[in-house]
Amino acid sequence: MARIIDSNEKNLIGNNLKLLRKQKHISQQELSNKLETLAIYICRGSISRIEDKSRTVTDIELYGLSKVLNVPIEKLFEFDSKES
């Protein structure tokens, strides 16, 4: 059965992912490469789509992103009042 998403936004972590990645001075390609060492394959273009919230994120990808960025998974979901 197909999932129905009421919004154009397909994930909750896009803004925080971009912010955390930039804080750590990692390019989208570098993030992709680091994920690959964990056997998690997200190309640079898909990272861009996650950051602009036009792509969903699997639990395995979420785990890998938290490991590579060295933050708890919860950090990817934190609300930043500057975004609103």
N, CA, C and O atoms as a GROMACS GRO file, in nm:
protein
  336
    1MET      N    1   0.084  -0.117   0.000
    1MET     CA    2   0.000   0.000   0.000
    1MET      C    3   0.089   0.125   0.000
    1MET      O    4   0.184   0.133   0.078
    2ALA      N    5   0.059   0.218  -0.085
    2ALA     CA    6   0.136   0.343  -0.094
    2ALA      C    7   0.106   0.431   0.026
    2ALA      O    8  -0.005   0.431   0.080
    3ARG      N    9   0.206   0.505   0.064
    3ARG     CA   10   0.191   0.600   0.174
    3ARG      C   11   0.141   0.733   0.122
    3ARG      O   12   0.175   0.773   0.011
    4ILE      N   13   0.062   0.798   0.199
    4ILE     CA   14   0.012   0.930   0.159
    4ILE      C   15   0.075   1.034   0.252
    4ILE      O   16   0.060   1.026   0.374
    5ILE      N   17   0.144   1.128   0.194
    5ILE     CA   18   0.205   1.237   0.270
    5ILE      C   19   0.131   1.364   0.232
    5ILE      O   20   0.126   1.402   0.116
    6ASP      N   21   0.073   1.428   0.332
    6ASP     CA   22  -0.011   1.545   0.307
    6ASP      C   23   0.066   1.670   0.269
    6ASP      O   24   0.006   1.769   0.225
    7SER      N   25   0.195   1.668   0.286
    7SER     CA   26   0.276   1.787   0.265
    7SER      C   27   0.380   1.760   0.157
    7SER      O   28   0.406   1.645   0.123
    8ASN      N   29   0.437   1.866   0.104
    8ASN     CA   30   0.548   1.850   0.010
    8ASN      C   31   0.676   1.811   0.081
    8ASN      O   32   0.770   1.762   0.018
    9GLU      N   33   0.681   1.834   0.211
    9GLU     CA   34   0.799   1.800   0.290
    9GLU      C   35   0.795   1.652   0.325
    9GLU      O   36   0.699   1.604   0.386
   10LYS      N   37   0.900   1.580   0.287
   10LYS     CA   38   0.901   1.436   0.304
   10LYS      C   39   0.989   1.388   0.419
   10LYS      O   40   1.004   1.268   0.439
   11ASN      N   41   1.047   1.480   0.494
   11ASN     CA   42   1.123   1.442   0.613
   11ASN      C   43   1.124   1.558   0.711
   11ASN      O   44   1.088   1.671   0.677
   12LEU      N   45   1.166   1.529   0.833
   12LEU     CA   46   1.172   1.631   0.938
   12LEU      C   47   1.314   1.679   0.966
   12LEU      O   48   1.332   1.774   1.042
   13ILE      N   49   1.414   1.615   0.906
   13ILE     CA   50   1.552   1.642   0.945
   13ILE      C   51   1.630   1.730   0.849
   13ILE      O   52   1.743   1.768   0.878
   14GLY      N   53   1.573   1.763   0.735
   14GLY     CA   54   1.647   1.832   0.630
   14GLY      C   55   1.721   1.957   0.675
   14GLY      O   56   1.840   1.972   0.646
   15ASN      N   57   1.652   2.045   0.744
   15ASN     CA   58   1.716   2.170   0.786
   15ASN      C   59   1.831   2.143   0.883
   15ASN      O   60   1.938   2.202   0.869
   16ASN      N   61   1.808   2.055   0.980
   16ASN     CA   62   1.912   2.025   1.078
   16ASN      C   63   2.029   1.952   1.015
   16ASN      O   64   2.145   1.975   1.052
   17LEU      N   65   2.001   1.863   0.921
   17LEU     CA   66   2.109   1.793   0.852
   17LEU      C   67   2.202   1.893   0.783
   17LEU      O   68   2.324   1.884   0.796
   18LYS      N   69   2.144   1.986   0.711
   18LYS     CA   70   2.224   2.087   0.641
   18LYS      C   71   2.304   2.171   0.740
   18LYS      O   72   2.423   2.196   0.718
   19LEU      N   73   2.239   2.214   0.847
   19LEU     CA   74   2.306   2.296   0.948
   19LEU      C   75   2.422   2.220   1.013
   19LEU      O   76   2.533   2.273   1.023
   20LEU      N   77   2.398   2.098   1.056
   20LEU     CA   78   2.503   2.019   1.121
   20LEU      C   79   2.617   1.988   1.025
   20LEU      O   80   2.734   1.994   1.063
   21ARG      N   81   2.583   1.956   0.901
   21ARG     CA   82   2.686   1.926   0.801
   21ARG      C   83   2.775   2.049   0.779
   21ARG      O   84   2.898   2.037   0.774
   22LYS      N   85   2.714   2.165   0.767
   22LYS     CA   86   2.792   2.288   0.745
   22LYS      C   87   2.874   2.325   0.868
   22LYS      O   88   2.986   2.373   0.855
   23GLN      N   89   2.819   2.302   0.988
   23GLN     CA   90   2.894   2.331   1.111
   23GLN      C   91   3.020   2.246   1.119
   23GLN      O   92   3.121   2.288   1.175
   24LYS      N   93   3.013   2.126   1.062
   24LYS     CA   94   3.128   2.035   1.065
   24LYS      C   95   3.216   2.050   0.941
   24LYS      O   96   3.311   1.975   0.922
   25HIS      N   97   3.183   2.147   0.856
   25HIS     CA   98   3.260   2.176   0.735
   25HIS      C   99   3.277   2.053   0.646
   25HIS      O  100   3.386   2.022   0.598
   26ILE      N  101   3.164   1.985   0.625
   26ILE     CA  102   3.162   1.865   0.540
   26ILE      C  103   3.075   1.896   0.419
   26ILE      O  104   2.962   1.943   0.434
   27SER      N  105   3.126   1.871   0.300
   27SER     CA  106   3.045   1.890   0.180
   27SER      C  107   2.945   1.774   0.167
   27SER      O  108   2.959   1.671   0.234
   28GLN      N  109   2.848   1.792   0.082
   28GLN     CA  110   2.752   1.684   0.058
   28GLN      C  111   2.825   1.561   0.004
   28GLN      O  112   2.792   1.448   0.042
   29GLN      N  113   2.923   1.580  -0.083
   29GLN     CA  114   2.998   1.467  -0.138
   29GLN      C  115   3.079   1.397  -0.029
   29GLN      O  116   3.086   1.274  -0.026
   30GLU      N  117   3.141   1.474   0.059
   30GLU     CA  118   3.217   1.414   0.169
   30GLU      C  119   3.126   1.334   0.261
   30GLU      O  120   3.162   1.226   0.308
   31LEU      N  121   3.007   1.386   0.287
   31LEU     CA  122   2.911   1.314   0.370
   31LEU      C  123   2.872   1.183   0.302
   31LEU      O  124   2.866   1.078   0.366
   32SER      N  125   2.847   1.189   0.174
   32SER     CA  126   2.814   1.068   0.097
   32SER      C  127   2.927   0.965   0.107
   32SER      O  128   2.902   0.847   0.128
   33ASN      N  129   3.051   1.011   0.091
   33ASN     CA  130   3.166   0.922   0.098
   33ASN      C  131   3.180   0.857   0.236
   33ASN      O  132   3.210   0.738   0.247
   34LYS      N  133   3.159   0.936   0.341
   34LYS     CA  134   3.171   0.883   0.478
   34LYS      C  135   3.060   0.782   0.506
   34LYS      O  136   3.085   0.681   0.573
   35LEU      N  137   2.941   0.807   0.457
   35LEU     CA  138   2.832   0.711   0.474
   35LEU      C  139   2.864   0.579   0.404
   35LEU      O  140   2.830   0.472   0.454
   36GLU      N  141   2.928   0.589   0.291
   36GLU     CA  142   2.964   0.468   0.214
   36GLU      C  143   3.055   0.376   0.295
   36GLU      O  144   3.048   0.254   0.279
   37THR      N  145   3.140   0.433   0.381
   37THR     CA  146   3.228   0.349   0.463
   37THR      C  147   3.148   0.268   0.566
   37THR      O  148   3.199   0.171   0.621
   38LEU      N  149   3.022   0.309   0.591
   38LEU     CA  150   2.933   0.235   0.679
   38LEU      C  151   2.837   0.146   0.599
   38LEU      O  152   2.742   0.090   0.654
   39ALA      N  153   2.863   0.134   0.469
   39ALA     CA  154   2.778   0.057   0.377
   39ALA      C  155   2.637   0.118   0.367
   39ALA      O  156   2.538   0.047   0.352
   40ILE      N  157   2.631   0.250   0.377
   40ILE     CA  158   2.506   0.325   0.358
   40ILE      C  159   2.527   0.413   0.236
   40ILE      O  160   2.610   0.504   0.237
   41TYR      N  161   2.452   0.385   0.132
   41TYR     CA  162   2.476   0.448   0.003
   41TYR      C  163   2.372   0.556  -0.025
   41TYR      O  164   2.259   0.527  -0.064
   42ILE      N  165   2.412   0.680  -0.004
   42ILE     CA  166   2.329   0.797  -0.037
   42ILE      C  167   2.416   0.887  -0.123
   42ILE      O  168   2.516   0.940  -0.075
   43CYS      N  169   2.380   0.904  -0.248
   43CYS     CA  170   2.462   0.988  -0.337
   43CYS      C  171   2.449   1.135  -0.298
   43CYS      O  172   2.359   1.172  -0.222
   44ARG      N  173   2.538   1.218  -0.350
   44ARG     CA  174   2.538   1.361  -0.319
   44ARG      C  175   2.404   1.425  -0.352
   44ARG      O  176   2.352   1.506  -0.276
   45GLY      N  177   2.349   1.388  -0.466
   45GLY     CA  178   2.220   1.445  -0.506
   45GLY      C  179   2.107   1.408  -0.411
   45GLY      O  180   2.018   1.489  -0.386
   46SER      N  181   2.112   1.289  -0.357
   46SER     CA  182   2.009   1.247  -0.261
   46SER      C  183   2.025   1.321  -0.129
   46SER      O  184   1.926   1.352  -0.063
   47ILE      N  185   2.149   1.349  -0.090
   47ILE     CA  186   2.170   1.429   0.031
   47ILE      C  187   2.111   1.568   0.012
   47ILE      O  188   2.048   1.622   0.103
   48SER      N  189   2.129   1.624  -0.106
   48SER     CA  190   2.069   1.754  -0.137
   48SER      C  191   1.917   1.747  -0.127
   48SER      O  192   1.854   1.838  -0.072
   49ARG      N  193   1.858   1.641  -0.177
   49ARG     CA  194   1.712   1.624  -0.172
   49ARG      C  195   1.663   1.602  -0.030
   49ARG      O  196   1.553   1.644   0.004
   50ILE      N  197   1.743   1.535   0.054
   50ILE     CA  198   1.706   1.521   0.196
   50ILE      C  199   1.707   1.659   0.260
   50ILE      O  200   1.615   1.695   0.333
   51GLU      N  201   1.812   1.736   0.232
   51GLU     CA  202   1.824   1.868   0.292
   51GLU      C  203   1.712   1.963   0.249
   51GLU      O  204   1.670   2.048   0.326
   52ASP      N  205   1.663   1.948   0.126
   52ASP     CA  206   1.552   2.035   0.084
   52ASP      C  207   1.416   1.970   0.108
   52ASP      O  208   1.312   2.018   0.062
   53LYS      N  209   1.419   1.858   0.181
   53LYS     CA  210   1.300   1.786   0.227
   53LYS      C  211   1.216   1.726   0.115
   53LYS      O  212   1.097   1.703   0.133
   54SER      N  213   1.277   1.701   0.000
   54SER     CA  214   1.202   1.640  -0.110
   54SER      C  215   1.227   1.490  -0.121
   54SER      O  216   1.182   1.426  -0.216
   55ARG      N  217   1.298   1.432  -0.022
   55ARG     CA  218   1.326   1.288  -0.020
   55ARG      C  219   1.307   1.237   0.123
   55ARG      O  220   1.343   1.304   0.219
   56THR      N  221   1.251   1.119   0.133
   56THR     CA  222   1.236   1.056   0.264
   56THR      C  223   1.371   1.001   0.310
   56THR      O  224   1.466   0.991   0.232
   57VAL      N  225   1.377   0.965   0.438
   57VAL     CA  226   1.499   0.911   0.498
   57VAL      C  227   1.463   0.780   0.567
   57VAL      O  228   1.367   0.775   0.644
   58THR      N  229   1.540   0.675   0.541
   58THR     CA  230   1.514   0.548   0.608
   58THR      C  231   1.578   0.548   0.747
   58THR      O  232   1.662   0.633   0.777
   59ASP      N  233   1.538   0.453   0.829
   59ASP     CA  234   1.597   0.444   0.962
   59ASP      C  235   1.746   0.413   0.955
   59ASP      O  236   1.824   0.463   1.036
   60ILE      N  237   1.787   0.332   0.861
   60ILE     CA  238   1.929   0.299   0.845
   60ILE      C  239   2.008   0.424   0.804
   60ILE      O  240   2.117   0.448   0.855
   61GLU      N  241   1.952   0.503   0.712
   61GLU     CA  242   2.018   0.626   0.671
   61GLU      C  243   2.027   0.724   0.788
   61GLU      O  244   2.130   0.789   0.806
   62LEU      N  245   1.921   0.734   0.865
   62LEU     CA  246   1.920   0.822   0.982
   62LEU      C  247   2.029   0.781   1.081
   62LEU      O  248   2.100   0.866   1.134
   63TYR      N  249   2.041   0.652   1.105
   63TYR     CA  250   2.146   0.599   1.193
   63TYR      C  251   2.285   0.639   1.139
   63TYR      O  252   2.369   0.688   1.215
   64GLY      N  253   2.308   0.618   1.011
   64GLY     CA  254   2.437   0.652   0.951
   64GLY      C  255   2.467   0.800   0.957
   64GLY      O  256   2.580   0.839   0.986
   65LEU      N  257   2.369   0.882   0.931
   65LEU     CA  258   2.390   1.027   0.937
   65LEU      C  259   2.430   1.069   1.077
   65LEU      O  260   2.519   1.152   1.094
   66SER      N  261   2.365   1.012   1.178
   66SER     CA  262   2.400   1.049   1.316
   66SER      C  263   2.542   1.003   1.350
   66SER      O  264   2.614   1.073   1.420
   67LYS      N  265   2.581   0.886   1.302
   67LYS     CA  266   2.717   0.834   1.328
   67LYS      C  267   2.822   0.921   1.259
   67LYS      O  268   2.921   0.959   1.321
   68VAL      N  269   2.801   0.951   1.132
   68VAL     CA  270   2.899   1.029   1.056
   68VAL      C  271   2.911   1.171   1.112
   68VAL      O  272   3.021   1.225   1.121
   69LEU      N  273   2.799   1.229   1.150
   69LEU     CA  274   2.801   1.366   1.204
   69LEU      C  275   2.835   1.368   1.353
   69LEU      O  276   2.855   1.474   1.412
   70ASN      N  277   2.842   1.249   1.413
   70ASN     CA  278   2.878   1.234   1.555
   70ASN      C  279   2.783   1.312   1.645
   70ASN      O  280   2.824   1.385   1.735
   71VAL      N  281   2.653   1.292   1.619
   71VAL     CA  282   2.548   1.353   1.701
   71VAL      C  283   2.443   1.246   1.731
   71VAL      O  284   2.426   1.151   1.654
   72PRO      N  285   2.372   1.261   1.843
   72PRO     CA  286   2.262   1.168   1.869
   72PRO      C  287   2.153   1.185   1.763
   72PRO      O  288   2.134   1.295   1.710
   73ILE      N  289   2.083   1.079   1.732
   73ILE     CA  290   1.976   1.087   1.632
   73ILE      C  291   1.878   1.199   1.666
   73ILE      O  292   1.828   1.269   1.578
   74GLU      N  293   1.850   1.216   1.794
   74GLU     CA  294   1.754   1.318   1.836
   74GLU      C  295   1.795   1.458   1.790
   74GLU      O  296   1.709   1.543   1.765
   75LYS      N  297   1.924   1.482   1.780
   75LYS     CA  298   1.974   1.614   1.738
   75LYS      C  299   1.926   1.648   1.597
   75LYS      O  300   1.903   1.765   1.565
   76LEU      N  301   1.909   1.547   1.514
   76LEU     CA  302   1.862   1.571   1.377
   76LEU      C  303   1.716   1.618   1.375
   76LEU      O  304   1.672   1.678   1.277
   77PHE      N  305   1.642   1.591   1.482
   77PHE     CA  306   1.501   1.627   1.491
   77PHE      C  307   1.474   1.753   1.571
   77PHE      O  308   1.360   1.798   1.577
   78GLU      N  309   1.575   1.811   1.633
   78GLU     CA  310   1.552   1.927   1.718
   78GLU      C  311   1.499   2.044   1.639
   78GLU      O  312   1.543   2.073   1.528
   79PHE      N  313   1.402   2.112   1.699
   79PHE     CA  314   1.343   2.230   1.636
   79PHE      C  315   1.435   2.349   1.660
   79PHE      O  316   1.479   2.372   1.772
   80ASP      N  317   1.461   2.423   1.555
   80ASP     CA  318   1.541   2.545   1.564
   80ASP      C  319   1.450   2.663   1.539
   80ASP      O  320   1.396   2.677   1.429
   81SER      N  321   1.431   2.748   1.638
   81SER     CA  322   1.338   2.860   1.625
   81SER      C  323   1.379   2.957   1.515
   81SER      O  324   1.296   3.035   1.469
   82LYS      N  325   1.505   2.954   1.472
   82LYS     CA  326   1.548   3.042   1.364
   82LYS      C  327   1.493   3.000   1.229
   82LYS      O  328   1.495   3.078   1.134
   83GLU      N  329   1.445   2.876   1.220
   83GLU     CA  330   1.392   2.825   1.093
   83GLU      C  331   1.251   2.873   1.066
   83GLU      O  332   1.209   2.876   0.951
   84SER      N  333   1.177   2.912   1.168
   84SER     CA  334   1.037   2.948   1.148
   84SER      C  335   1.020   3.092   1.108
   84SER      O  336   0.908   3.138   1.088
   0.00000   0.00000   0.00000
